[in-house]
Amino acid sequence: MGKGVRYSILIALASFVLVLASCAHTTPFKDRMYIQSFGTDGQLVLTVNAQSFDVEEFASENDVTLDSQVQYIADRMTRLSIVLFDRTGEYRDYPANYGALDFDGAIEGNYSKALLNTALKLGGALTEEKGESGLRFFTDEQSGIQAAVPKNGVILFSSSDIEANYEKAFGSAYSDRDADKVISDEKAQKLASSMFGIYVSNPKTMLDIGLDVPLSALENIEYILIMMDTETLSVDFKLKSESLAKSFSVIVKASYVGDLRRDGLPIDFEQLKSQFVQELDMVYIRDLGLTDQQRDAVKAVALQLLDVFKEI
């Protein structure tokens, strides 16, 4: 091939990449959130609003280095969602141990399918495969983590089964807006409106976020919906009966008051009446100021999420 031809091809490729990079892409999930296809019993569903949570700032404050590829993804990310689960169904650890759990997830944002797939292919560090579904994906042989860019605006990843993740995200439910959603629109909106949202149905274990929910209480809970922002925490607990909700409300309120006393913080019992509310089988906790213990626990969860994010 002549020098002039090679030069022309390089110019064309460079122009192609620049055009792709300049195009704006948004998440393909319009009528349903990615997380709504998950949330079966025991699964821990976490979603992070990246427009409220500055990944770069958080990494800098905690001496975590982001390489250029991770930085590119973080800069264009609008939402990070991870579903943690135990394929064996045993959930032995309480609180949950990230390292012992499988995971699926999605990164949504301004991503070009063509550009990212080309970059992953040319990088040479990953093994490219084509699954039975026809999905092209990439595997890191050392960690086993798989990643795919099936559409503009989203990167899927999985600890071991990217095709199952793809099928849940883009299967029949994706094309049928009326298909059953595991997480309802109302719950999904609550999760999406906060900086960190966590949902678990019939929990077998829980993340340590400083709530001190006893392990023995989990079997009485139908679902937990947690909404966290920089300084506040709100939670919806649905218990399996009204009497269980009354007992549980006393337990979590006493635990919170104990945390305040340990931190030497003032206790406003009148305010607590509006912050801890039990209605029938529901227990609502609203806009609690985070204690030092809870801030440390939330920080630990965020750091573990960042560790997973860096491996993708």
C-alpha positions as CSV (number, residue, x, y, z in Angstrom):
1,M,0.0,0.0,0.0
2,G,1.4,3.4,-1.0
3,K,2.3,6.0,1.5
4,G,-0.3,8.4,0.2
5,V,-3.1,5.8,0.5
6,R,-2.0,4.9,4.1
7,Y,-2.0,8.6,5.0
8,S,-5.5,9.1,3.5
9,I,-6.8,6.1,5.5
10,L,-5.4,7.5,8.8
11,I,-7.0,10.9,8.0
12,A,-10.3,9.2,7.4
13,L,-10.1,7.1,10.6
14,A,-9.2,10.2,12.7
15,S,-12.1,12.1,11.2
16,F,-14.4,9.2,11.9
17,V,-13.4,9.0,15.6
18,L,-13.7,12.8,16.0
19,V,-17.2,12.8,14.5
20,L,-18.2,9.9,16.8
21,A,-16.7,11.6,19.8
22,S,-18.5,14.9,19.1
23,C,-22.0,13.2,18.8
24,A,-24.1,13.3,21.9
25,H,-25.6,10.0,23.1
26,T,-28.1,9.4,25.9
27,T,-29.2,6.3,27.7
28,P,-31.4,3.9,25.6
29,F,-33.6,3.3,28.7
30,K,-36.5,5.6,28.2
31,D,-39.8,4.0,29.4
32,R,-38.1,1.9,32.1
33,M,-34.9,2.2,34.1
34,Y,-32.3,-0.4,33.8
35,I,-32.7,-1.4,37.4
36,Q,-36.4,-2.1,37.0
37,S,-35.5,-5.4,35.3
38,F,-33.8,-6.5,38.5
39,G,-34.6,-6.6,42.2
40,T,-35.8,-10.2,42.7
41,D,-35.6,-11.6,46.2
42,G,-32.3,-11.1,47.9
43,Q,-30.7,-9.0,45.1
44,L,-29.1,-5.7,46.3
45,V,-29.9,-3.1,43.7
46,L,-27.7,0.1,43.9
47,T,-28.0,3.1,41.6
48,V,-25.9,6.3,41.7
49,N,-26.9,9.6,40.1
50,A,-23.5,10.7,38.7
51,Q,-24.8,14.2,38.1
52,S,-25.1,14.5,41.9
53,F,-22.1,12.4,42.9
54,D,-18.8,13.7,41.5
55,V,-16.7,10.6,41.0
56,E,-13.5,12.5,40.2
57,E,-13.8,14.6,43.3
58,F,-14.6,11.6,45.5
59,A,-11.6,9.7,44.1
60,S,-9.3,12.6,44.7
61,E,-10.5,13.1,48.3
62,N,-9.8,9.4,49.0
63,D,-6.5,9.1,47.2
64,V,-7.9,6.9,44.5
65,T,-6.2,7.2,41.1
66,L,-8.4,7.0,38.0
67,D,-6.5,6.1,34.8
68,S,-7.4,7.9,31.5
69,Q,-9.9,5.3,30.3
70,V,-11.8,5.3,33.6
71,Q,-11.6,9.1,33.7
72,Y,-13.2,9.2,30.2
73,I,-16.1,7.0,31.3
74,A,-16.5,8.9,34.5
75,D,-16.6,12.3,32.8
76,R,-19.5,11.1,30.5
77,M,-21.4,9.1,33.0
78,T,-24.9,10.1,34.1
79,R,-25.8,6.9,36.1
80,L,-24.1,3.9,37.5
81,S,-26.2,0.9,38.6
82,I,-25.0,-2.4,40.1
83,V,-27.0,-5.5,41.1
84,L,-25.3,-7.6,43.7
85,F,-26.4,-11.2,44.3
86,D,-25.3,-14.6,45.4
87,R,-25.9,-17.3,42.7
88,T,-26.0,-20.0,45.4
89,G,-28.8,-18.1,47.3
90,E,-26.9,-18.6,50.6
91,Y,-25.9,-15.0,51.4
92,R,-23.7,-16.1,54.2
93,D,-22.1,-12.8,55.1
94,Y,-23.9,-10.0,57.1
95,P,-23.3,-7.2,56.4
96,A,-22.8,-8.2,52.7
97,N,-19.3,-8.9,51.5
98,Y,-18.8,-7.4,48.0
99,G,-16.0,-9.7,47.2
100,A,-18.2,-12.8,47.7
101,L,-21.1,-11.6,45.6
102,D,-21.7,-11.8,41.8
103,F,-22.8,-8.6,40.1
104,D,-24.4,-7.2,36.9
105,G,-24.5,-3.6,36.1
106,A,-24.8,-0.7,33.6
107,I,-23.1,2.6,33.1
108,E,-25.3,5.1,31.3
109,G,-24.1,8.3,29.7
110,N,-22.7,9.9,26.6
111,Y,-21.1,6.9,25.0
112,S,-20.7,5.9,21.3
113,K,-21.2,2.2,20.7
114,A,-18.9,2.3,17.6
115,L,-16.2,4.3,19.3
116,L,-16.0,2.3,22.6
117,N,-16.2,-1.1,20.8
118,T,-13.4,0.0,18.5
119,A,-11.3,1.2,21.5
120,L,-11.9,-2.0,23.4
121,K,-11.0,-4.1,20.4
122,L,-7.8,-2.2,19.6
123,G,-6.7,-2.0,23.3
124,G,-5.5,-5.6,23.1
125,A,-5.9,-6.2,26.9
126,L,-9.3,-7.9,26.6
127,T,-10.5,-11.0,24.9
128,E,-13.3,-10.4,22.4
129,E,-16.1,-13.0,22.2
130,K,-19.5,-13.5,20.5
131,G,-22.2,-15.1,22.6
132,E,-25.0,-17.3,21.6
133,S,-27.3,-14.3,21.5
134,G,-25.1,-12.6,19.0
135,L,-23.9,-10.1,21.6
136,R,-20.2,-9.1,21.2
137,F,-18.5,-8.6,24.5
138,F,-15.0,-8.4,26.0
139,T,-13.6,-10.3,28.9
140,D,-10.7,-9.5,31.3
141,E,-9.0,-12.9,31.7
142,Q,-7.5,-12.0,35.0
143,S,-10.7,-10.9,36.8
144,G,-13.3,-12.6,34.6
145,I,-15.3,-9.4,34.4
146,Q,-17.1,-9.0,31.1
147,A,-18.2,-5.8,29.4
148,A,-20.3,-4.9,26.3
149,V,-21.5,-1.8,24.5
150,P,-24.7,-3.1,22.9
151,K,-26.2,0.3,22.1
152,N,-25.2,4.0,22.2
153,G,-25.5,5.5,25.7
154,V,-24.8,2.4,27.8
155,I,-22.0,0.0,28.9
156,L,-23.1,-3.3,30.4
157,F,-20.8,-5.3,32.7
158,S,-21.0,-8.5,34.7
159,S,-18.8,-10.6,37.0
160,S,-19.5,-13.7,34.9
161,D,-22.6,-13.7,32.6
162,I,-22.9,-10.6,30.4
163,E,-25.5,-12.3,28.2
164,A,-27.9,-12.8,31.1
165,N,-27.4,-9.1,32.0
166,Y,-28.1,-8.1,28.4
167,E,-31.2,-10.3,28.2
168,K,-32.7,-8.8,31.4
169,A,-31.9,-5.3,30.2
170,F,-32.9,-5.6,26.5
171,G,-35.1,-8.6,26.3
172,S,-38.9,-8.7,25.8
173,A,-39.4,-6.2,28.7
174,Y,-37.3,-3.6,27.0
175,S,-39.5,-3.7,23.8
176,D,-42.7,-3.9,25.8
177,R,-43.3,-0.9,27.9
178,D,-46.3,-2.6,29.6
179,A,-44.3,-5.6,30.6
180,D,-44.1,-6.3,34.4
181,K,-41.3,-4.4,36.1
182,V,-39.7,-6.0,39.1
183,I,-39.2,-2.6,40.7
184,S,-42.3,-0.4,40.2
185,D,-42.1,3.1,38.6
186,E,-42.8,4.7,42.0
187,K,-39.9,2.9,43.7
188,A,-37.6,3.5,40.8
189,Q,-38.3,7.2,40.8
190,K,-37.5,7.4,44.5
191,L,-34.2,5.6,43.9
192,A,-33.4,7.8,40.9
193,S,-34.1,11.1,42.6
194,S,-31.4,10.6,45.3
195,M,-27.7,10.6,44.9
196,F,-27.5,6.9,46.1
197,G,-30.4,4.6,45.9
198,I,-30.5,1.0,47.3
199,Y,-33.4,-1.5,47.0
200,V,-33.7,-5.1,48.2
201,S,-36.8,-7.3,48.3
202,N,-37.1,-10.0,51.0
203,P,-33.5,-9.3,52.1
204,K,-31.1,-12.1,52.9
205,T,-28.3,-9.7,53.8
206,M,-27.7,-5.9,53.7
207,L,-25.0,-3.4,53.0
208,D,-23.5,-1.7,56.0
209,I,-24.8,1.8,55.8
210,G,-24.9,2.4,59.6
211,L,-28.5,1.6,60.2
212,D,-27.8,-1.4,62.5
213,V,-30.7,-3.4,61.3
214,P,-30.4,-6.8,63.2
215,L,-30.0,-9.9,61.1
216,S,-32.9,-11.5,62.8
217,A,-35.2,-8.7,61.6
218,L,-34.5,-9.3,57.9
219,E,-36.9,-12.3,57.7
220,N,-39.8,-9.9,58.7
221,I,-39.1,-7.4,55.9
222,E,-40.7,-7.4,52.5
223,Y,-38.5,-4.7,51.0
224,I,-36.1,-1.9,51.9
225,L,-35.8,1.2,49.9
226,I,-32.9,3.5,50.8
227,M,-32.3,7.1,49.5
228,M,-29.1,8.9,50.5
229,D,-27.8,12.3,49.6
230,T,-24.7,14.1,50.9
231,E,-26.0,14.8,54.3
232,T,-29.3,13.0,54.7
233,L,-30.7,9.5,54.7
234,S,-34.3,8.3,54.1
235,V,-35.6,4.8,54.2
236,D,-38.9,3.0,53.4
237,F,-39.3,-0.4,55.2
238,K,-42.2,-2.6,54.3
239,L,-42.8,-5.3,57.0
240,K,-44.9,-8.5,56.7
241,S,-47.5,-7.3,59.2
242,E,-48.6,-4.2,61.1
243,S,-47.5,-5.6,64.4
244,L,-44.0,-6.4,63.1
245,A,-43.8,-2.8,61.7
246,K,-44.6,-1.4,65.2
247,S,-41.8,-3.5,66.8
248,F,-39.3,-2.7,64.1
249,S,-40.0,1.0,64.3
250,V,-39.0,0.9,68.0
251,I,-35.8,-1.0,67.2
252,V,-34.5,1.3,64.5
253,K,-35.4,4.5,66.3
254,A,-33.6,3.3,69.5
255,S,-30.6,2.4,67.4
256,Y,-30.4,5.9,65.8
257,V,-30.8,7.6,69.2
258,G,-28.0,5.4,70.5
259,D,-25.7,6.5,67.6
260,L,-26.5,10.2,68.4
261,R,-25.6,9.7,72.1
262,R,-22.3,7.9,71.2
263,D,-21.4,10.8,68.8
264,G,-22.3,13.3,71.6
265,L,-24.9,15.0,69.4
266,P,-28.1,16.7,70.7
267,I,-31.4,14.7,70.5
268,D,-34.6,16.4,69.5
269,F,-37.3,13.9,70.4
270,E,-40.1,16.1,68.9
271,Q,-38.3,16.1,65.6
272,L,-37.7,12.4,65.8
273,K,-41.5,11.9,65.9
274,S,-41.8,13.3,62.4
275,Q,-38.7,11.5,61.1
276,F,-39.7,8.0,62.3
277,V,-43.2,7.2,61.2
278,Q,-45.0,3.9,61.3
279,E,-48.2,3.5,59.1
280,L,-49.8,0.1,59.0
281,D,-47.1,-2.3,57.7
282,M,-44.7,0.5,56.6
283,V,-42.0,2.2,58.6
284,Y,-40.7,5.5,57.1
285,I,-37.5,7.2,58.1
286,R,-37.2,10.7,56.7
287,D,-34.3,13.1,56.2
288,L,-32.1,11.9,59.0
289,G,-28.8,13.8,59.4
290,L,-26.0,11.3,58.9
291,T,-24.1,10.4,62.0
292,D,-20.3,9.9,61.8
293,Q,-20.8,6.1,61.7
294,Q,-23.3,6.4,58.8
295,R,-21.0,8.7,56.9
296,D,-18.1,6.2,57.3
297,A,-20.4,3.4,56.2
298,V,-21.7,5.2,53.1
299,K,-18.1,6.2,52.2
300,A,-17.1,2.5,52.5
301,V,-19.9,1.5,50.1
302,A,-18.9,4.2,47.7
303,L,-15.3,3.1,47.7
304,Q,-16.3,-0.5,47.0
305,L,-18.5,0.7,44.1
306,L,-15.5,2.7,42.8
307,D,-13.3,-0.5,43.0
308,V,-15.8,-2.4,40.9
309,F,-16.0,0.6,38.5
310,K,-12.3,0.7,38.0
311,E,-12.2,-3.0,37.1
312,I,-14.7,-2.5,34.2
